[in-house]
Amino acid sequence: MKFLAALLVICISSALGDDTALKEFTSGNNLFTTSIYKEIKKTSPGNFLVSPFSAESVLALAQSGAKDETALEMRNTLHLPDSPEKIQNAIKSIHPQLKQSDLYTLKTANKIYLKTGFEVRDEFKKVASDVFEAGLENIDFSKKEEAAQTMNQWVEDQTEHKIQNLISPGSLNSRTRAILINALYFKGNWTTPFKKFLTKNEDFYKNGKQVAPVPTMNLQTPNKYYESEELKAKFLELPFEGGDVSMIFVLPNEKDGLEALENQLEKTVEFPKLTEEFVKISLPKFQIRSQFTLIEMLQELGMKKVFKGDEADLSGIAGKKGDLVIDQVVQKTFIDLNEDGVEAAAATFVAVGVPLSGVITSTSPPKEFKADHPFLFYIKIKDLILFAGRVVDPTDSK
């Protein structure tokens, strides 16, 4: 399975340390996952993929320059720890885990592009560099085509060219002061690959109703598995080589049970104690490409002031209250799941601008996990969710 990248860009225009902190950040990240997932599904009835960790990472970087009520709203919406010190300790603890190993590729990168001549506070530079490991680079936003090309090339380099054209020249204007970007990339193979000769067309109930043949992978092997009577769903965890990263699939028992399952989404990320079982697996191959504009969703979740010119306080970055405002938050994602593994990518950008006013044997039969109808999935490293999504129609690769 290959996982690709998540990228978050924050455009700014004028206008983990201790274990406790890490656990708090991880718990908060999982809560943010369910919150943003529910907002996305309101307007995205089909397949989608989101990287809550990428979005949270870059917004946490922006939050480090926020003050007072603006900072409080951002922390509450993102479910971040309740102090800058805890947030910074958590980030510093997480980054060493997001490094390439001999068996898979996993990396995260942050980047800040600053308008030529725009000065940010030394304290913000230090946190960006020392905690978020963000590189800073000056750029002339007035040369829109050239600036967009430079930033998009960085995105492509970080995501193995799976995320392209994240930033359009039209998203840059005279108020743009900075672009903050996070890129997250994962590529890995299943610990036990699916045999390609066992892949065949099988019926899938798209949207829980319409039947269509889709290429379906088949495997019978020991895996972590759980059946939830409460959620009326089955959990299956497939590990990637290396052991730290895995993909969890949550399949409702009923073919039209996805909505009921999503109504209890918070319980699906609690990840019950799965036990080793011999499982007969049928899983469709799929690709998903998604792009989201997140501002309205974040506002619905309670992050409001940072988008309003008269209320935003990003004075920890530069200037005084009201001088800077976030005016764009966009994420772009990609995933390709096949017999070998997964490749997935996500890119998000946030624009801050000046307000317009500025192996097991068993005698019992194997368990069966037959994903022939809509399901949820998560990709996580240990307990930290990197990607979340759903498959409603495996034939739709948009």
GUTITI-723616 format. One record per residue (C-alpha): x, y, z; residue in three letters. Coordinates in steps of 0.05 Angstrom, whole numbers, padded with zeros to 5 digits, always signed. Layout:
XYZALA/...
END
This chain:
+00000+00000+00000MET/+00026+00068-00015LYS/+00008+00131+00022PHE/+00023+00197-00007LEU/+00026+00265+00019ALA/-00014+00314+00058ALA/+00001+00386+00046LEU/-00026+00445+00083LEU/-00012+00515+00060VAL/-00028+00577+00100ILE/-00026+00641+00061CYS/-00015+00701+00105ILE/-00033+00768+00078SER/-00031+00835+00112SER/-00096+00860+00145ALA/+00112+00331+00426LEU/+00169+00339+00494GLY/+00131+00302+00548ASP/+00088+00241+00539ASP/+00026+00275+00568THR/+00028+00330+00516ALA/+00035+00278+00460LEU/-00024+00238+00485LYS/-00066+00301+00492GLU/-00047+00322+00421PHE/-00063+00252+00393THR/-00131+00251+00428SER/-00146+00321+00402GLY/-00125+00302+00332ASN/-00174+00244+00332ASN/-00230+00290+00356LEU/-00213+00340+00302PHE/-00215+00283+00251THR/-00287+00267+00268THR/-00306+00341+00269SER/-00278+00358+00201ILE/-00302+00292+00171TYR/-00373+00309+00191LYS/-00368+00378+00160GLU/-00339+00351+00095ILE/-00394+00298+00087LYS/-00447+00353+00088LYS/-00426+00375+00019THR/-00388+00313-00006SER/-00437+00255-00017PRO/-00387+00210-00051GLY/-00316+00185-00037ASN/-00268+00231-00002PHE/-00201+00233+00033LEU/-00178+00284+00084VAL/-00114+00292+00124SER/-00134+00321+00191PRO/-00062+00318+00215PHE/-00036+00360+00157SER/-00091+00412+00169ALA/-00080+00412+00243GLU/-00004+00418+00235SER/-00005+00481+00192VAL/-00062+00513+00230LEU/-00024+00499+00295ALA/+00035+00536+00264LEU/-00009+00595+00249ALA/-00039+00590+00318GLN/+00030+00599+00349SER/+00026+00671+00324GLY/-00045+00682+00348ALA/-00063+00719+00412LYS/-00119+00721+00463ASP/-00189+00701+00439GLU/-00165+00686+00369THR/-00115+00636+00396ALA/-00167+00606+00443LEU/-00216+00595+00386GLU/-00163+00562+00344MET/-00140+00516+00400ARG/-00212+00496+00417ASN/-00232+00482+00344THR/-00169+00441+00331LEU/-00174+00406+00398HIS/-00102+00427+00413LEU/-00072+00424+00483PRO/-00090+00484+00526ASP/-00022+00518+00526SER/+00031+00537+00475PRO/+00083+00497+00514GLU/+00042+00433+00510LYS/+00029+00443+00436ILE/+00103+00454+00422GLN/+00123+00395+00464ASN/+00074+00351+00426ALA/+00097+00374+00358ILE/+00170+00363+00376LYS/+00152+00292+00400SER/+00113+00275+00336ILE/+00163+00298+00284HIS/+00216+00245+00299PRO/+00163+00191+00286GLN/+00147+00220+00218LEU/+00213+00200+00187LYS/+00230+00151+00132GLN/+00246+00080+00153SER/+00279+00023+00116ASP/+00211-00008+00103LEU/+00166+00051+00086TYR/+00170+00125+00068THR/+00138+00174+00116LEU/+00156+00247+00120LYS/+00126+00314+00138THR/+00152+00382+00119ALA/+00131+00454+00134ASN/+00147+00515+00093LYS/+00134+00590+00100ILE/+00137+00636+00040TYR/+00141+00709+00061LEU/+00128+00769+00017LYS/+00193+00804+00001THR/+00204+00859+00052GLY/+00151+00831+00101PHE/+00182+00821+00169GLU/+00155+00772+00220VAL/+00171+00771+00294ARG/+00234+00735+00317ASP/+00194+00694+00367GLU/+00149+00668+00311PHE/+00210+00652+00268LYS/+00241+00614+00325LYS/+00179+00571+00339VAL/+00169+00559+00264ALA/+00241+00536+00257SER/+00256+00501+00322ASP/+00188+00468+00335VAL/+00154+00461+00267PHE/+00220+00453+00229GLU/+00193+00502+00177ALA/+00239+00533+00126GLY/+00228+00607+00111LEU/+00237+00637+00042GLU/+00223+00706+00013ASN/+00182+00710-00050ILE/+00151+00764-00094ASP/+00076+00751-00093PHE/+00065+00806-00144SER/+00094+00759-00196LYS/+00035+00713-00188LYS/+00051+00660-00240GLU/+00124+00654-00219GLU/+00107+00652-00145ALA/+00053+00600-00153ALA/+00100+00557-00196GLN/+00154+00561-00143THR/+00108+00540-00086MET/+00073+00486-00127ASN/+00141+00457-00146GLN/+00158+00451-00072TRP/+00092+00416-00060VAL/+00105+00367-00118GLU/+00174+00352-00092ASP/+00148+00336-00023GLN/+00090+00292-00048THR/+00126+00254-00104GLU/+00086+00295-00155HIS/+00018+00268-00131LYS/-00006+00337-00110ILE/-00002+00388-00166GLN/-00026+00459-00176ASN/-00047+00468-00104LEU/-00039+00543-00107ILE/-00068+00581-00165SER/-00039+00648-00186PRO/-00108+00677-00176GLY/-00106+00661-00101SER/-00048+00711-00093LEU/-00063+00785-00089ASN/-00036+00851-00064SER/-00056+00833+00007ARG/-00018+00767+00010THR/+00037+00770+00062ARG/+00055+00696+00073ALA/+00038+00625+00052ILE/+00045+00570+00104LEU/+00048+00499+00078ILE/+00050+00430+00108ASN/+00065+00368+00067ALA/+00054+00298+00092LEU/+00076+00237+00051TYR/+00070+00162+00063PHE/+00085+00104+00018LYS/+00085+00033+00043GLY/+00071-00039+00026ASN/+00024-00086+00062TRP/+00057-00134+00110THR/+00020-00189+00073THR/+00008-00166+00001PRO/-00054-00187-00037PHE/-00040-00236-00093LYS/-00056-00202-00159LYS/-00082-00267-00191PHE/-00137-00269-00138LEU/-00163-00200-00157THR/-00227-00205-00197LYS/-00289-00165-00212ASN/-00341-00172-00157GLU/-00406-00136-00144ASP/-00403-00073-00102PHE/-00465-00038-00077TYR/-00450+00034-00094LYS/-00483+00082-00045ASN/-00509+00019-00013GLY/-00557+00008-00071LYS/-00533+00007-00144GLN/-00494-00056-00161VAL/-00431-00050-00204ALA/-00372-00097-00216PRO/-00307-00071-00187VAL/-00237-00101-00184PRO/-00235-00134-00116THR/-00174-00160-00079MET/-00178-00224-00039ASN/-00136-00251+00018LEU/-00143-00301+00074GLN/-00094-00287+00131THR/-00088-00273+00205PRO/-00104-00200+00220ASN/-00130-00157+00276LYS/-00206-00158+00274TYR/-00265-00137+00316TYR/-00341-00140+00311GLU/-00379-00084+00346SER/-00450-00099+00366GLU/-00460-00027+00388GLU/-00438+00003+00321LEU/-00465-00055+00280LYS/-00398-00056+00244ALA/-00335-00095+00233LYS/-00264-00068+00243PHE/-00204-00094+00204LEU/-00132-00070+00213GLU/-00082-00082+00158LEU/-00010-00066+00177PRO/+00044-00039+00131PHE/+00115-00066+00131GLU/+00152-00035+00190GLY/+00095-00044+00240GLY/+00082+00028+00262ASP/+00034+00049+00206VAL/-00031+00013+00192SER/-00098+00022+00157MET/-00163+00010+00193ILE/-00226-00006+00154PHE/-00295+00002+00187VAL/-00350-00035+00150LEU/-00423-00028+00170PRO/-00460-00094+00174ASN/-00516-00068+00130GLU/-00504-00048+00058LYS/-00539+00018+00071ASP/-00510+00027+00141GLY/-00457+00079+00127LEU/-00498+00139+00149GLU/-00516+00107+00215ALA/-00443+00090+00227LEU/-00422+00161+00211GLU/-00472+00187+00262ASN/-00429+00151+00314GLN/-00362+00171+00283LEU/-00330+00189+00349GLU/-00335+00117+00371LYS/-00301+00091+00308THR/-00236+00128+00325VAL/-00233+00099+00395GLU/-00204+00038+00359PHE/-00229-00020+00402PRO/-00180-00074+00422LYS/-00176-00115+00358LEU/-00155-00187+00367THR/-00116-00232+00320GLU/-00165-00273+00278GLU/-00161-00313+00214PHE/-00199-00268+00166VAL/-00224-00278+00095LYS/-00217-00208+00064ILE/-00250-00179+00002SER/-00230-00107-00010LEU/-00241-00064-00072PRO/-00183-00028-00105LYS/-00195+00047-00107PHE/-00167+00116-00120GLN/-00193+00180-00090ILE/-00176+00253-00106ARG/-00207+00307-00063SER/-00201+00382-00055GLN/-00234+00423+00000PHE/-00240+00496+00019THR/-00241+00492+00094LEU/-00257+00562+00119ILE/-00333+00553+00124GLU/-00324+00486+00158MET/-00275+00514+00209LEU/-00323+00571+00222GLN/-00379+00521+00235GLU/-00333+00487+00285LEU/-00321+00552+00323GLY/-00260+00583+00291MET/-00287+00651+00271LYS/-00245+00710+00294LYS/-00182+00694+00255VAL/-00221+00703+00190PHE/-00250+00772+00209LYS/-00208+00834+00197GLY/-00234+00872+00257ASP/-00226+00813+00305GLU/-00167+00772+00281ALA/-00106+00777+00327ASP/-00045+00747+00292LEU/+00001+00799+00323SER/+00047+00743+00346GLY/+00067+00737+00272ILE/+00072+00811+00255ALA/+00039+00879+00266GLY/-00019+00890+00313LYS/-00089+00862+00322LYS/-00129+00869+00258GLY/-00068+00874+00213ASP/-00069+00802+00190LEU/-00126+00754+00175VAL/-00130+00683+00147ILE/-00167+00688+00081ASP/-00156+00619+00050GLN/-00153+00548+00076VAL/-00150+00494+00022VAL/-00132+00420+00023GLN/-00119+00374-00035LYS/-00112+00298-00026THR/-00098+00234-00064PHE/-00098+00159-00048ILE/-00087+00097-00090ASP/-00100+00030-00056LEU/-00078-00034-00092ASN/-00051-00105-00081GLU/+00018-00081-00060ASP/-00002-00024-00015GLY/-00026+00048-00015VAL/-00003+00113-00044GLU/-00038+00174-00015ALA/-00027+00248-00016ALA/-00059+00309+00014ALA/-00044+00383+00008ALA/-00076+00440+00045THR/-00063+00513+00042PHE/-00086+00569+00088VAL/-00082+00641+00065ALA/-00077+00696+00115VAL/-00087+00765+00087GLY/-00097+00836+00104VAL/-00171+00848+00117PRO/-00208+00881+00060LEU/-00212+00937+00108SER/-00137+00911+00114GLY/+00010-00328+00218VAL/-00048-00370+00262ILE/-00084-00437+00254THR/-00154-00450+00277SER/-00206-00505+00273THR/-00262-00453+00270SER/-00282-00421+00203PRO/-00249-00355+00186PRO/-00282-00289+00200LYS/-00306-00254+00137GLU/-00293-00181+00120PHE/-00327-00171+00053LYS/-00325-00097+00035ALA/-00378-00099-00020ASP/-00413-00036+00003HIS/-00393+00033+00029PRO/-00342+00037+00086PHE/-00296+00083+00126LEU/-00221+00080+00132PHE/-00165+00111+00172TYR/-00090+00111+00163ILE/-00052+00120+00227LYS/+00017+00116+00258ILE/+00009+00084+00326LYS/-00053+00121+00351ASP/-00045+00185+00310LEU/-00092+00191+00250ILE/-00057+00217+00188LEU/-00113+00206+00137PHE/-00187+00192+00141ALA/-00238+00178+00087GLY/-00295+00137+00060ARG/-00309+00095-00002VAL/-00379+00099-00030VAL/-00363+00082-00103ASP/-00296+00049-00119PRO/-00306+00063-00193THR/-00305+00138-00181ASP/-00232+00160-00182SER/-00244+00236-00186LYS/
END
